[in-house]
Amino acid sequence: MTAPDPAQWLPVASSHDLPLRHVYHGQLWGQELAIWRADDGHVNVWENRCLHRGVRLSIGLNEGRELRCIYHGWRYANRTAGCTYIPAHPADAPARTICNHTYPVTEAHGLVWAAIDPQAQADLPALPDQTTALRPLPVDAPLGLCRDMAAQALDAQGASDVCLHDAQAGLWLFLQPADAGKTVLRPLLSGTPELAQMQLWNRRLSELRDGIEAAARQAPAPAPFAPVYAPVDPELAEMPARSRQGPRTELRARVTRKTQSAEGICALRLEPLRGALPTPQPGAHVDISLPNGMTRQYSLVNAPGETDFYEIGVKLEAPSRGGSACLHGDVQEGDVLALSAPRNNFPLRRDALRTLLIAGGIGITPMLAMAQALAAQGLPYEMHIFARSEAHVPFAERRAALGEAVHQHIGLDPQQTQASLSEILATPGFARHVYVCGPAPMLEATRDTAARQGWPDETVHFEYFSNTKTIDDSSSFTIDLARSALTLTVPAGTTILEVLRENGVELPSSCEQGACGTCIATLLEGEADHQDVYLSETEKARGTKIATCVSRAKSGRLVLDL
């Protein structure tokens, strides 16, 4: 039996095996493969199983940007194979560690080539520029027998263990070891052969297959190769560790395109220096370390399947604290930025009967990602955009692709804006949800209007750009950490988060203004002085959560689940 060589590049499918929205079932060295072409032309070669129950993804649905498991509907993104949606948990964004196994892949000479070793470097055989792939012939026989009998019958030389070459006939015959007892013959002819020549080779290779299988039946069947599956437990999947020094910008990406998307708004396309970017979810943001030393958060506008880059929109604030001015003025195409993996504190439910997306100004960025995800799944939604003028509304192409679901409210004064919000929010009901992002006054108006018109608090989801409240940090109090058995003092002028870091207790953070919710901790005892804008009034009233970056204590002592 020929031993598997995981670093060897071999054809696993023909290009014509991948028509529009199809998933092809391939196999190499006993490993089952789900092979599919996305609408952007990228060919994916994945381990052929859903991470949930192990159902074959080759019987799943190729939706162009994502592959959906036919069993429980888990979705996986083009290129990265990251899980983007779990229907059983519609209110949660899947942990980015829930990611299927991908194999190196390239497409050349009418064939799809792959290797089992994820670190294998593409080392394809030297072939003429012009070749024609003939139909593949599956053979129920081991690789060694196929190679020996094919070399003898075709009078071909062994270019390698898995390739025979007949220079006079212009034939290359690749042998794909699907399993220990199954090999696929994949012939290539140089140039553009005539029909009669292709018919001749089809007949010769069919006779060769019949002869090989007859010989194989006289020998004992070999034991199948044992495929290797990486163990994955999605229930225990954890988010990567965070730095105790606040936002962690562990990724590197190059600015490959910077355009003026609207008046005062630039759009930046960020592509990885190497490898793949973590799969983004609708509503997610990244932290970006800027050349001026600042770290700022920006929502991603990526549609489903757009996994080979991140796109953000940045509004030039007047006056700017330094972040937007740096990205608008200093950062140029070709520059390299440090950024974090996406985090989602503003996840999109996809089990709603109706979804309303309300965006004010640059708040359109997470709303676009959500709208594109809902549109891709055919889910009912409306998107309402409020802006000073048409010239202030960015991402025209993305908006145009969403069609009539997008409604623009241009140049309204506060009274007119209130009237429009009242009309938009006029019909609360079962399984209806509202998402709003924009300037603080608009968010407050939307939340107040929704409350007056009967929308339950848990159906109104919001994300602030920043916390515009005046923070009172004059109090001093103690915190008990239930898990760490520590009692710490939080003096005036210092945050809970800062005290935790000083004492070696790690807690993720991002904006550190009380707007994003990344540093939320569970409050077990005590009364919090909530000074954030992330928690809803209902959550604050429950008294079970606290934003450690800005909130403090009304009582003299807080007990945290840390």
C-alpha positions in Angstrom: 0.0 0.0 0.0 1.3 3.5 -0.9 1.7 5.6 2.2 -0.2 8.9 2.2 1.9 12.0 1.5 0.0 14.9 3.1 2.2 17.6 1.5 1.7 16.3 -2.0 -0.4 18.4 -4.3 -2.9 16.4 -6.3 -6.0 17.1 -8.4 -9.2 16.5 -6.4 -11.8 17.7 -8.9 -12.2 19.1 -12.4 -13.1 22.8 -12.8 -16.3 21.7 -14.6 -17.3 19.7 -11.5 -18.1 23.0 -9.8 -21.1 24.6 -11.6 -23.0 27.5 -10.0 -24.1 26.9 -6.4 -23.0 23.2 -6.4 -21.1 21.3 -3.7 -18.8 18.5 -5.0 -17.9 15.5 -2.9 -14.2 14.8 -3.2 -11.7 12.5 -1.5 -8.0 12.4 -1.0 -6.0 9.8 1.0 -9.3 8.7 2.6 -10.1 12.2 3.7 -13.6 13.3 2.5 -13.7 16.8 1.0 -16.5 19.3 0.4 -15.5 21.3 -2.6 -17.4 24.4 -3.8 -17.0 27.5 -5.8 -18.3 30.8 -4.2 -19.9 33.5 -6.3 -16.7 35.5 -6.3 -14.9 32.6 -8.0 -12.9 31.3 -5.0 -12.8 27.6 -4.7 -13.1 26.1 -1.2 -11.8 22.7 -0.2 -13.0 21.8 3.3 -13.3 18.9 5.6 -16.6 17.3 4.7 -18.5 17.6 7.9 -20.5 20.1 9.9 -19.0 20.9 13.2 -22.3 20.4 14.9 -23.4 16.8 14.2 -20.8 15.7 11.6 -23.3 15.8 8.7 -21.6 15.9 5.3 -21.4 19.4 4.0 -21.3 18.0 0.4 -25.1 17.6 0.8 -25.4 21.1 2.1 -26.5 24.3 0.3 -24.1 26.5 -1.6 -25.6 29.9 -1.2 -22.9 31.7 -3.1 -21.3 33.5 -0.1 -21.8 30.8 2.5 -22.2 27.1 2.8 -25.2 26.0 4.9 -25.5 22.6 6.5 -28.7 20.9 5.5 -29.3 19.4 9.0 -29.5 22.2 11.6 -28.6 25.2 9.3 -25.2 26.1 10.6 -23.6 28.6 8.2 -19.9 28.7 7.2 -18.2 31.6 5.4 -16.5 31.5 2.0 -12.6 31.3 2.3 -12.3 31.1 6.1 -14.9 28.4 6.9 -15.8 30.3 10.0 -19.2 29.7 11.4 -21.4 32.8 10.9 -24.7 31.7 12.3 -26.2 29.0 14.5 -30.1 29.0 14.2 -30.5 27.4 17.7 -28.8 30.6 19.2 -30.2 33.4 17.0 -29.3 36.1 19.4 -25.6 35.2 19.7 -22.7 35.6 17.3 -20.8 32.3 17.1 -17.3 32.3 18.7 -14.7 32.8 16.0 -13.0 29.6 17.2 -15.9 27.6 15.6 -14.2 27.2 12.3 -14.1 24.2 9.9 -10.9 22.7 8.7 -9.7 24.0 5.3 -7.1 22.6 2.9 -4.7 24.5 0.6 -6.2 24.8 -2.8 -5.3 26.2 -6.2 -6.9 25.9 -9.6 -4.9 25.3 -12.8 -5.1 23.4 -16.1 -8.8 22.8 -15.7 -8.3 21.0 -12.4 -8.7 21.8 -8.7 -5.5 20.9 -6.8 -5.3 20.4 -3.0 -3.0 19.0 -0.3 -3.9 17.5 3.1 -1.1 19.2 4.9 -2.3 22.8 5.7 1.3 24.1 5.5 2.0 22.6 2.1 3.4 25.0 -0.5 1.9 24.9 -4.0 4.3 22.8 -6.1 2.5 21.8 -9.2 4.2 19.9 -12.0 5.5 21.8 -15.0 2.8 21.6 -17.7 2.3 23.4 -21.0 0.4 26.6 -20.9 -2.4 25.1 -23.0 -3.9 21.8 -21.8 -7.2 20.1 -22.0 -8.6 18.0 -19.1 -10.4 14.9 -20.2 -13.1 13.2 -18.1 -11.9 11.6 -14.9 -12.2 7.8 -14.5 -12.7 6.5 -10.9 -11.1 3.0 -10.6 -11.7 0.5 -7.8 -8.1 -0.3 -7.3 -5.1 0.9 -5.2 -2.8 3.6 -6.4 0.2 1.3 -6.9 -1.6 -1.2 -9.1 -3.1 1.7 -11.2 0.3 3.3 -11.6 2.1 0.0 -12.7 -0.6 -1.1 -15.1 -1.1 2.4 -16.6 2.7 2.8 -17.2 2.8 -0.6 -19.0 -0.4 -0.1 -21.1 0.4 3.5 -22.1 4.2 3.1 -22.4 4.4 6.2 -20.2 7.2 7.3 -18.0 6.7 8.0 -14.3 7.0 11.7 -13.8 6.3 11.1 -10.1 4.5 8.5 -7.9 1.2 10.0 -8.9 1.9 11.2 -12.5 2.7 9.4 -15.7 3.8 11.2 -18.9 3.7 10.1 -22.5 5.7 12.8 -24.3 5.0 11.5 -27.8 1.2 11.5 -27.3 1.2 14.7 -25.2 -0.5 12.9 -22.3 -0.2 13.5 -18.6 -2.1 11.0 -16.4 -2.5 12.1 -12.8 -3.6 9.5 -10.3 -5.7 10.8 -7.4 -5.5 8.3 -4.4 -9.1 8.8 -3.1 -8.7 5.9 -0.7 -6.6 2.8 -0.3 -8.7 0.9 -2.8 -10.0 3.7 -5.0 -8.0 5.8 -7.4 -9.2 8.5 -9.8 -7.4 8.7 -13.2 -7.3 12.4 -14.3 -5.9 12.7 -17.9 -4.6 15.9 -19.5 -3.7 16.4 -23.1 -1.5 19.2 -24.4 -3.0 21.7 -26.7 -6.6 21.6 -27.9 -7.2 18.1 -29.2 -9.6 17.2 -31.9 -12.8 15.3 -31.0 -11.6 12.1 -32.6 -8.4 12.3 -30.5 -10.4 12.7 -27.3 -12.7 9.8 -28.2 -9.6 7.6 -28.8 -8.2 8.4 -25.4 -11.5 7.9 -23.7 -11.8 4.4 -25.2 -8.2 3.6 -24.3 -8.5 4.8 -20.7 -11.8 3.1 -20.3 -10.2 -0.2 -21.4 -7.4 0.5 -19.0 -9.8 1.0 -16.1 -11.6 -2.3 -16.9 -8.3 -4.1 -16.9 -7.0 -2.6 -13.7 -10.3 -3.4 -11.9 -10.2 -7.0 -13.1 -6.7 -7.4 -11.7 -7.7 -5.7 -8.5 -10.5 -8.3 -7.9 -7.9 -11.1 -7.8 -6.1 -9.5 -4.8 -7.3 -8.9 -1.2 -8.9 -5.5 -0.7 -6.6 -3.2 1.2 -7.7 -1.7 4.5 -9.1 1.9 4.0 -7.0 4.9 4.9 -7.8 6.3 8.3 -8.9 9.9 7.9 -7.8 12.4 10.5 -10.4 14.7 11.9 -9.3 17.6 14.2 -11.5 17.4 17.4 -13.8 20.4 17.8 -16.3 20.9 20.6 -18.3 24.0 19.7 -19.9 24.0 23.2 -16.5 24.5 24.8 -15.0 26.8 22.1 -13.5 29.8 23.8 -12.6 33.3 22.6 -8.8 34.0 22.3 -7.2 35.5 25.4 -7.2 39.3 25.7 -4.3 41.4 26.7 -4.5 42.8 30.3 -3.4 46.1 28.8 -6.7 46.8 27.0 -7.5 46.3 23.4 -5.3 43.7 21.7 -4.4 44.4 18.1 -2.8 41.1 17.1 -3.6 41.2 13.3 -1.8 43.1 10.6 -3.5 44.4 7.5 -2.6 46.6 4.6 -4.8 49.5 3.4 -5.3 48.4 -0.2 -8.0 50.9 -1.1 -9.0 54.3 0.4 -11.9 56.2 -1.2 -14.1 59.1 -0.4 -17.4 57.3 0.1 -19.5 60.4 1.0 -19.0 63.9 2.2 -16.7 63.7 5.2 -16.6 59.9 5.1 -13.8 57.7 3.8 -14.0 54.0 3.2 -10.9 51.8 3.8 -10.4 48.3 2.6 -8.0 46.2 4.8 -6.4 43.0 3.5 -4.2 40.6 5.6 -0.5 40.6 5.1 -0.6 36.8 5.2 -3.1 34.1 5.9 -6.8 34.7 6.3 -8.7 37.2 8.5 -11.0 35.9 11.2 -14.6 35.6 10.0 -16.6 38.7 10.7 -20.3 38.7 11.9 -22.9 41.4 11.1 -22.6 44.1 13.8 -19.0 43.3 14.7 -16.3 45.9 15.1 -12.5 45.9 15.2 -10.0 47.9 17.3 -7.4 49.6 15.1 -4.1 50.9 16.5 -3.4 54.2 14.7 0.0 55.6 13.8 -0.5 58.4 16.4 -0.7 55.9 19.2 -4.5 55.9 19.6 -6.8 52.9 19.4 -10.2 53.3 18.0 -13.2 51.1 17.2 -14.8 50.8 13.7 -17.7 48.7 12.6 -17.3 46.3 9.6 -19.6 46.7 6.7 -18.7 43.3 5.1 -21.5 41.3 3.5 -21.7 37.5 4.0 -18.8 35.8 2.2 -16.6 38.8 2.1 -13.9 37.2 4.1 -10.7 38.1 2.3 -10.8 41.7 3.5 -12.4 44.1 6.0 -14.1 47.3 5.0 -14.8 50.2 7.4 -16.2 53.7 7.1 -14.7 56.6 9.0 -16.4 59.9 9.5 -14.1 62.9 10.0 -15.3 64.4 13.3 -15.2 68.1 13.9 -13.4 68.5 16.1 -11.6 65.2 16.0 -9.9 63.7 19.1 -7.2 62.4 16.7 -8.6 59.1 15.5 -10.7 60.1 12.5 -8.2 62.9 11.5 -5.4 60.3 11.5 -7.3 57.9 9.2 -8.5 60.6 6.9 -5.2 62.5 6.7 -2.2 60.4 7.7 -3.1 56.8 6.7 -2.7 56.2 3.0 -3.0 53.2 0.6 -0.2 50.8 1.2 0.1 51.5 4.9 0.0 48.6 7.4 -2.3 48.8 10.4 -2.5 46.7 13.5 -6.0 45.6 14.4 -7.9 43.2 16.6 -10.0 40.2 15.6 -13.7 41.2 15.2 -15.7 41.4 18.4 -19.5 41.5 18.4 -21.3 43.2 21.2 -24.2 44.1 18.8 -25.2 40.7 17.4 -28.1 40.3 14.9 -31.0 38.0 15.6 -32.1 36.1 12.6 -35.3 34.6 13.9 -37.3 37.8 13.8 -40.5 38.0 11.7 -39.6 41.6 10.9 -36.4 43.5 11.5 -36.1 47.3 11.5 -32.7 48.8 11.0 -32.3 52.5 11.8 -29.1 54.3 11.1 -28.0 57.9 11.7 -25.0 59.2 9.8 -22.0 56.9 10.1 -24.1 54.5 12.1 -25.0 53.0 8.7 -21.8 50.8 8.9 -23.1 48.0 11.2 -26.6 48.4 9.8 -25.3 47.7 6.3 -23.6 44.5 7.5 -26.9 43.4 9.1 -29.0 44.3 6.0 -26.7 42.4 3.7 -26.9 39.3 6.0 -30.7 39.5 6.2 -31.0 40.0 2.4 -28.7 37.0 1.7 -31.0 34.8 3.7 -34.2 36.2 2.3 -35.4 37.4 5.7 -37.8 40.4 6.0 -36.4 43.7 7.0 -36.4 47.5 6.4 -33.5 49.8 6.6 -34.0 53.5 7.4 -31.2 55.9 7.0 -31.2 59.5 8.4 -28.7 61.9 7.1 -28.2 65.7 6.4 -28.1 65.2 2.7 -27.7 62.5 0.0 -24.1 63.5 -0.3 -23.6 62.4 3.4 -24.8 58.8 2.9 -21.8 56.4 2.2 -21.5 53.1 0.4 -23.8 53.8 -2.5 -23.1 50.5 -4.2 -23.9 48.4 -1.2 -27.1 50.4 -0.6 -28.1 50.0 -4.3 -27.7 46.3 -4.1 -30.3 46.1 -1.2 -33.0 47.7 -3.4 -36.4 48.8 -2.1 -35.7 47.7 1.5 -33.6 50.9 2.0 -35.5 54.1 2.9 -33.7 57.4 3.2 -34.8 60.3 5.4 -32.8 63.3 4.2 -32.4 66.8 5.8 -35.0 66.4 8.5 -35.1 68.7 11.5 -35.6 67.2 15.0 -39.3 67.5 14.9 -39.5 65.8 11.5 -37.1 63.1 12.6 -39.3 62.4 15.6 -42.4 62.1 13.4 -40.6 59.7 11.1 -39.4 57.6 14.0 -43.0 57.4 15.3 -44.2 56.2 11.9 -41.4 53.6 11.6 -42.0 52.3 15.1 -45.8 52.4 14.9 -46.4 48.6 14.8 -44.6 46.6 17.5 -45.5 42.9 17.6 -44.5 39.4 18.2 -40.9 38.5 17.1 -40.2 42.0 15.8 -36.8 43.7 16.6 -35.3 47.1 16.2 -31.6 47.9 15.7 -30.3 51.5 15.9 -26.9 53.0 15.6 -26.0 56.7 15.3 -25.4 59.9 17.3 -26.5 59.8 20.9 -29.5 62.2 20.5 -30.9 60.0 17.7 -30.4 56.8 19.8 -32.2 58.4 22.7 -35.0 59.6 20.6 -35.4 56.1 19.0 -35.3 54.3 22.3 -37.8 56.7 23.9 -40.2 56.5 20.9 -40.0 52.7 20.9 -40.8 52.6 24.7 -43.8 54.9 24.3 -45.2 52.8 21.4 -45.0 49.5 23.3 -41.8 47.9 22.0 -40.5 45.5 24.8 -37.1 46.6 26.0 -35.5 43.3 24.9 -36.5 43.9 21.3 -34.7 47.3 20.9 -30.9 46.8 20.3 -28.6 49.8 20.1 -24.9 50.7 19.7 -23.5 54.1 20.7 -20.5 55.7 19.0 -19.3 56.9 22.4 -20.4 57.7 25.9 -21.4 61.4 26.0 -22.3 61.4 29.7 -20.2 63.3 32.1 -18.4 60.7 34.3 -18.4 61.2 38.0 -15.3 59.3 39.3 -15.1 61.1 42.7 -16.3 58.1 44.8 -14.1 55.5 46.5 -15.2 52.0 47.3 -14.0 48.4 47.6 -14.6 45.4 45.3 -14.5 41.8 46.2 -13.6 39.3 43.5 -15.5 36.1 44.2 -13.4 33.8 42.0 -10.0 35.4 42.8 -10.5 35.8 46.6 -9.3 39.4 46.4 -10.5 42.5 48.0 -9.4 45.7 46.3 -9.9 49.4 46.8 -11.0 51.6 43.9 -9.9 55.1 44.7 -11.4 58.3 43.3 -10.2 59.1 39.8 -9.4 55.4 39.0 -11.7 52.9 37.3 -12.6 49.4 38.3 -11.0 48.2 35.1 -7.7 50.0 35.9 -7.6 48.5 39.5 -8.2 45.0 38.1 -5.3 45.4 35.6 -3.0 46.7 38.3 -3.7 43.6 40.3 -3.2 41.1 37.5 -6.8 40.4 36.8 -7.4 40.2 33.1 -10.7 41.5 31.6 -11.3 42.3 27.9 -11.9 45.9 27.0 -12.2 48.0 23.9 -13.6 51.5 23.9 -13.1 52.1 27.6 -15.8 54.8 27.5 -18.8 52.7 28.5 -20.2 52.4 25.0 -19.2 49.0 23.6 -19.9 46.6 26.5 -16.7 44.6 26.1 -15.6 45.1 29.8 -19.0 44.1 31.3 -18.6 42.1 34.5 -21.3 40.1 36.5 -22.3 41.9 39.6 -23.2 39.5 42.5 -23.7 42.0 45.4 -23.9 45.7 45.9 -25.5 48.6 44.1 -23.9 50.0 40.9 -23.7 53.6 39.9 -24.2 53.0 36.2 -22.5 55.6 34.0 -22.4 53.7 30.7 -24.7 53.8 27.7 -24.3 50.2 26.8 -26.7 48.5 29.3 -30.4 49.0 28.8 -32.6 50.5 31.6 -34.0 47.0 32.3 -30.5 45.5 32.6 -29.4 48.4 34.9 -32.5 47.8 37.1 -31.7 44.1 37.4 -28.4 45.1 39.0 -26.5 42.0 37.7 -24.0 43.7 35.3 -21.6 46.6 35.5 -19.4 48.3 32.9 -16.0 48.3 34.7 -14.5 51.0 32.6 -16.8 53.9 33.8 -19.4 52.7 36.3 -18.8 52.8 40.0 -20.6 51.9 43.3 -23.4 53.6 45.1 -22.9 51.1 48.0 -19.5 51.0 49.7 -18.8 47.5 48.4 -19.3 45.5 45.2 -18.9 41.8 44.7 -17.9 40.8 41.2 -17.9 37.4 39.6 -14.2 37.6 38.7 
